[in-house]
Amino acid sequence: MQKLKLLAQVITFCSSLTAGSFGALASQDILIGGGSVTGVYYQAALQTCKLLNIHKAEGYHCIGRPALGSVFNINAVLRGLLDFGITQSDVNYEATMGEGRWAGEPTKALRSVFSLHPETVLLMVRRDANIKSVKDLKGKIVNIGNSGSGQRGNALDILRLYGLDPKKDIQAKGLQQAEASRALIDNKSAAFFYTVGNPSSAMADPANAVPVDLISINSPAIQNLVAQKPYYVMTTIPAGTYKGVDHDTQTFAVKATVVASAALAEQAVYDYVKTVFEQLEVLKGTHPAFALLKEKDMLTGLTAPLHDGAVKYYKERGWM
């Protein structure tokens, strides 16, 4: 009987440890949505998560996962399905201002965290498709990006400004980027639009497999669009960035931005931001698109108000 009483006391004591001391060590799950597995957004989600897991191992269990892109990530963040999402600066702007896909319904709870690399709007074509300009896409099979991606909006803007109707003038496909790259290689499409940081494996893979070209996106109408929108800049992709493209390619660019919901805990955002900035040199070495990141540039291109957790860190650094 005495042994049974002692055993009961031991079980009670162990139970209290499990519910108390051990429970206090439980990590908070953090989910970050990126983009296609071949794109830079996924790497941004994956690599920043790795930093958080390494340097805040007792506090967080962070997972960077592929996702459907900018529009999806913003909606998922606002619904609590993601803690952080990577999104294009132009889509961030539309959601905040109640334009485009959020026409008349601005997203009051969306918060900016920081920005990352610039992303160029690119048009890659098969050389044997005889496409020399955007207008030459007429009658061709063209991937414009999956529904829920920022690149789809960019592609539709470009087609409109060049006088092409995606429903009548081209055979528009809505593939995710990994599929779009494969379709170009397999000659199941003539071209694809993609908005991405460079260099990108999604561009390099088809360039290494078949003869391709990049088409400049630079008309008076495009320049006027860039002048009107605060989140766009004109840019140039240098010759040699991708195999077989031996000329500079003019186009325009947005910035990748990290967003969260105002409902996400201030401490979680603070810890994430602090970790990324303190380990920025490590992050820069994980992908060529991150190599030129600079601290203060990472506070530009942000339309939604800053999250309180981000503000706390930026004030500590004297940036606000």
C-alpha positions as CSV (number, residue, x, y, z in Angstrom):
1,M,0.0,0.0,0.0
2,Q,2.8,2.4,0.9
3,K,4.5,1.7,-2.5
4,L,1.2,2.5,-4.3
5,K,0.9,5.8,-2.4
6,L,4.5,6.6,-3.4
7,L,3.8,5.7,-7.0
8,A,0.7,7.9,-7.0
9,Q,2.8,10.9,-5.7
10,V,5.5,10.4,-8.3
11,I,2.8,10.3,-11.1
12,T,1.2,13.5,-9.7
13,F,4.6,15.2,-9.5
14,C,5.5,14.2,-13.1
15,S,2.1,15.4,-14.4
16,S,2.7,18.7,-12.8
17,L,6.1,19.0,-14.5
18,T,4.6,18.1,-17.8
19,A,1.8,20.6,-17.5
20,G,3.9,23.3,-15.9
21,S,7.6,23.4,-16.5
22,F,7.7,21.5,-19.7
23,G,4.7,23.3,-21.1
24,A,6.4,26.6,-20.5
25,L,9.1,25.5,-23.0
26,A,6.6,24.8,-25.8
27,S,7.5,26.6,-29.0
28,Q,5.1,28.8,-30.8
29,D,4.3,27.6,-34.3
30,I,5.0,30.3,-37.0
31,L,4.0,29.7,-40.6
32,I,5.4,31.9,-43.4
33,G,3.9,31.7,-47.0
34,G,6.2,32.1,-50.0
35,G,5.5,31.3,-53.6
36,S,6.4,28.6,-56.2
37,V,9.1,26.1,-55.0
38,T,11.3,27.4,-57.9
39,G,10.9,31.0,-57.0
40,V,12.7,33.4,-54.6
41,Y,9.6,33.9,-52.4
42,Y,9.8,30.3,-51.2
43,Q,13.5,30.8,-50.4
44,A,12.7,34.0,-48.5
45,A,10.2,32.1,-46.4
46,L,12.4,29.1,-45.9
47,Q,15.6,30.9,-45.1
48,T,14.2,33.4,-42.7
49,C,12.4,30.6,-40.9
50,K,15.7,28.7,-40.6
51,L,17.2,31.8,-38.9
52,L,14.3,32.0,-36.4
53,N,14.5,28.3,-35.6
54,I,18.3,28.5,-35.0
55,H,18.5,31.7,-33.0
56,K,15.1,31.5,-31.2
57,A,15.0,27.7,-30.9
58,E,13.3,27.7,-27.5
59,G,10.6,30.1,-28.5
60,Y,9.5,29.2,-32.0
61,H,8.9,26.4,-34.5
62,C,8.9,28.2,-37.9
63,I,7.9,26.6,-41.2
64,G,8.5,28.3,-44.6
65,R,6.1,26.8,-47.1
66,P,5.3,27.2,-50.8
67,A,2.1,29.1,-51.5
68,L,0.2,30.6,-54.4
69,G,1.7,34.0,-54.4
70,S,1.0,37.6,-53.3
71,V,-2.8,37.8,-53.4
72,F,-3.2,34.4,-51.7
73,N,-0.6,35.3,-49.0
74,I,-2.3,38.6,-48.1
75,N,-5.7,36.9,-47.8
76,A,-4.2,34.0,-45.8
77,V,-2.5,36.3,-43.4
78,L,-5.7,38.3,-42.8
79,R,-7.6,35.1,-42.2
80,G,-5.0,33.8,-39.7
81,L,-4.0,30.9,-42.0
82,L,-0.4,32.3,-42.3
83,D,1.5,34.3,-39.7
84,F,3.7,36.1,-42.3
85,G,3.4,36.2,-46.1
86,I,5.7,37.4,-48.9
87,T,4.0,39.7,-51.4
88,Q,4.8,42.1,-54.2
89,S,4.9,45.8,-53.2
90,D,2.2,46.6,-55.8
91,V,-0.1,44.0,-54.4
92,N,0.6,45.3,-50.9
93,Y,-0.4,48.8,-52.2
94,E,-3.6,47.5,-53.8
95,A,-4.7,45.7,-50.6
96,T,-4.0,48.7,-48.4
97,M,-5.6,51.3,-50.7
98,G,-8.6,49.2,-51.7
99,E,-7.7,49.0,-55.3
100,G,-7.4,46.2,-57.9
101,R,-8.6,42.9,-56.4
102,W,-9.7,44.7,-53.2
103,A,-11.5,47.5,-55.0
104,G,-13.5,49.5,-52.5
105,E,-12.5,47.2,-49.6
106,P,-9.1,48.3,-48.2
107,T,-7.6,45.8,-45.8
108,K,-7.5,47.6,-42.5
109,A,-5.6,44.8,-40.6
110,L,-2.7,44.4,-43.0
111,R,0.7,45.3,-41.6
112,S,4.1,45.7,-43.2
113,V,7.1,44.1,-41.6
114,F,10.1,44.7,-43.9
115,S,11.0,44.5,-47.6
116,L,13.5,42.3,-49.4
117,H,14.9,42.2,-52.9
118,P,13.7,44.0,-56.0
119,E,11.7,41.9,-58.4
120,T,11.7,42.4,-62.2
121,V,8.8,41.7,-64.4
122,L,10.2,39.4,-67.1
123,L,9.0,37.9,-70.3
124,M,10.9,34.7,-71.3
125,V,10.3,33.2,-74.8
126,R,11.5,30.3,-76.8
127,R,13.8,31.5,-79.6
128,D,12.1,29.3,-82.1
129,A,8.8,31.1,-81.4
130,N,10.0,34.1,-83.3
131,I,8.9,36.6,-80.6
132,K,10.8,39.9,-80.7
133,S,8.3,42.2,-78.8
134,V,5.3,41.9,-76.5
135,K,3.0,42.4,-79.5
136,D,4.4,39.3,-81.1
137,L,2.7,37.2,-78.4
138,K,-0.5,37.4,-80.4
139,G,-1.8,33.9,-81.3
140,K,0.8,32.3,-79.0
141,I,0.4,30.1,-75.9
142,V,1.5,32.3,-73.0
143,N,1.6,31.6,-69.3
144,I,0.4,34.7,-67.4
145,G,0.7,33.2,-63.9
146,N,-1.7,31.4,-61.6
147,S,-4.7,33.0,-60.1
148,G,-3.7,34.5,-56.7
149,S,-0.2,35.5,-57.9
150,G,1.1,39.1,-58.3
151,Q,2.8,38.2,-61.6
152,R,-0.7,37.6,-63.1
153,G,-1.6,41.2,-62.4
154,N,1.6,42.4,-63.9
155,A,1.1,40.3,-67.0
156,L,-2.4,41.5,-67.5
157,D,-1.3,45.1,-67.2
158,I,1.4,44.6,-69.8
159,L,-0.9,42.9,-72.2
160,R,-3.4,45.7,-71.8
161,L,-0.8,48.4,-72.4
162,Y,0.4,46.7,-75.5
163,G,-3.1,46.4,-76.8
164,L,-3.5,42.7,-76.4
165,D,-6.7,41.0,-75.0
166,P,-5.7,37.9,-73.0
167,K,-9.0,36.3,-73.8
168,K,-8.9,36.9,-77.5
169,D,-5.3,37.6,-78.7
170,I,-3.3,34.9,-76.9
171,Q,-3.9,31.4,-75.5
172,A,-3.5,32.4,-71.9
173,K,-2.4,29.7,-69.3
174,G,-2.6,30.0,-65.6
175,L,0.2,27.7,-64.5
176,Q,2.3,27.9,-61.4
177,Q,5.8,28.8,-62.2
178,A,7.4,25.4,-61.9
179,E,4.9,24.1,-64.4
180,A,5.3,27.2,-66.7
181,S,9.1,26.7,-66.9
182,R,8.6,23.0,-67.7
183,A,5.9,23.9,-70.4
184,L,8.4,26.2,-72.1
185,I,11.1,23.5,-72.1
186,D,8.7,20.9,-73.5
187,N,7.5,23.3,-76.2
188,K,4.0,23.3,-74.8
189,S,4.1,27.1,-74.6
190,A,5.9,29.9,-76.4
191,A,6.4,32.3,-73.5
192,F,5.8,33.1,-69.9
193,F,5.6,36.2,-67.7
194,Y,7.3,36.0,-64.3
195,T,7.9,38.6,-61.6
196,V,11.0,37.5,-59.7
197,G,14.3,38.4,-58.0
198,N,17.3,37.6,-60.1
199,P,18.9,35.2,-60.8
200,S,16.1,32.7,-60.4
201,S,16.2,29.0,-61.0
202,A,12.7,29.3,-62.6
203,M,14.4,31.4,-65.3
204,A,17.7,29.6,-65.4
205,D,16.3,26.1,-65.8
206,P,14.6,26.7,-69.2
207,A,17.5,28.9,-70.3
208,N,19.9,26.0,-69.6
209,A,17.6,23.5,-71.3
210,V,16.6,25.2,-74.6
211,P,17.4,28.4,-76.5
212,V,15.5,31.3,-75.0
213,D,15.4,35.0,-75.0
214,L,14.2,37.8,-72.7
215,I,11.9,40.5,-74.3
216,S,12.2,44.1,-73.2
217,I,9.1,45.6,-71.6
218,N,9.6,49.3,-72.2
219,S,7.1,51.3,-74.2
220,P,5.9,54.9,-73.6
221,A,2.7,53.3,-72.0
222,I,4.9,51.2,-69.6
223,Q,7.0,54.3,-68.7
224,N,3.8,56.2,-68.0
225,L,2.5,53.4,-65.8
226,V,5.8,53.4,-63.8
227,A,5.7,57.2,-63.4
228,Q,2.2,57.0,-62.0
229,K,2.7,54.2,-59.5
230,P,4.9,54.7,-56.4
231,Y,5.8,51.0,-56.1
232,Y,7.3,50.6,-59.6
233,V,10.8,51.5,-60.9
234,M,12.4,51.0,-64.3
235,T,15.3,48.6,-64.3
236,T,17.7,46.6,-66.6
237,I,18.6,42.9,-66.5
238,P,22.3,42.8,-67.5
239,A,23.4,40.6,-70.5
240,G,24.6,37.2,-69.4
241,T,22.3,36.9,-66.4
242,Y,20.7,33.9,-68.1
243,K,22.3,31.6,-70.6
244,G,21.8,32.6,-74.2
245,V,20.5,36.2,-73.4
246,D,23.5,38.3,-74.6
247,H,21.8,41.7,-74.5
248,D,20.5,44.0,-71.7
249,T,16.8,43.7,-71.1
250,Q,14.8,46.7,-70.1
251,T,11.7,46.2,-67.9
252,F,10.2,47.4,-64.6
253,A,10.3,46.1,-61.1
254,V,8.5,45.9,-57.7
255,K,9.9,44.9,-54.3
256,A,9.2,41.8,-52.3
257,T,7.7,42.7,-49.0
258,V,6.9,40.7,-45.8
259,V,3.5,41.3,-44.3
260,A,1.5,40.2,-41.3
261,S,-1.8,40.8,-39.6
262,A,-2.2,43.4,-36.9
263,A,-3.6,40.5,-34.8
264,L,-0.2,38.7,-34.8
265,A,1.5,39.1,-31.4
266,E,3.9,42.0,-31.1
267,Q,6.6,39.8,-29.5
268,A,6.5,37.3,-32.3
269,V,7.0,40.0,-35.0
270,Y,9.7,41.7,-32.9
271,D,11.6,38.5,-32.5
272,Y,11.3,37.7,-36.2
273,V,12.4,41.1,-37.4
274,K,15.3,41.3,-34.9
275,T,16.5,37.8,-35.9
276,V,16.5,38.6,-39.6
277,F,18.3,41.9,-39.2
278,E,20.9,40.6,-36.8
279,Q,21.6,37.7,-39.1
280,L,21.3,39.6,-42.3
281,E,24.8,38.7,-43.5
282,V,23.9,35.0,-43.1
283,L,20.6,35.6,-45.1
284,K,22.5,37.4,-47.9
285,G,24.6,34.2,-48.4
286,T,21.6,31.9,-48.8
287,H,20.5,33.1,-52.3
288,P,22.0,35.5,-55.0
289,A,18.8,37.6,-54.9
290,F,19.5,38.5,-51.3
291,A,23.2,39.3,-51.8
292,L,22.7,43.1,-52.1
293,L,20.2,43.6,-49.3
294,K,20.9,46.7,-47.1
295,E,19.2,47.4,-43.8
296,K,17.7,50.8,-44.5
297,D,16.6,49.7,-48.0
298,M,14.5,47.1,-46.3
299,L,12.2,49.8,-44.9
300,T,11.3,51.1,-48.3
301,G,8.5,50.0,-50.7
302,L,6.1,49.4,-47.8
303,T,2.5,50.7,-48.1
304,A,0.6,49.0,-45.3
305,P,1.3,50.5,-41.8
306,L,4.2,48.9,-40.0
307,H,3.4,46.2,-37.4
308,D,3.9,47.3,-33.8
309,G,6.5,44.6,-33.4
310,A,8.5,45.9,-36.3
311,V,8.2,49.5,-35.0
312,K,9.6,48.5,-31.7
313,Y,12.8,47.1,-33.3
314,Y,13.2,49.9,-35.7
315,K,13.0,52.5,-32.9
316,E,15.6,50.5,-31.0
317,R,17.9,50.9,-34.0
318,G,17.2,54.6,-34.2
319,W,15.6,54.3,-37.6
320,M,12.3,55.9,-36.5
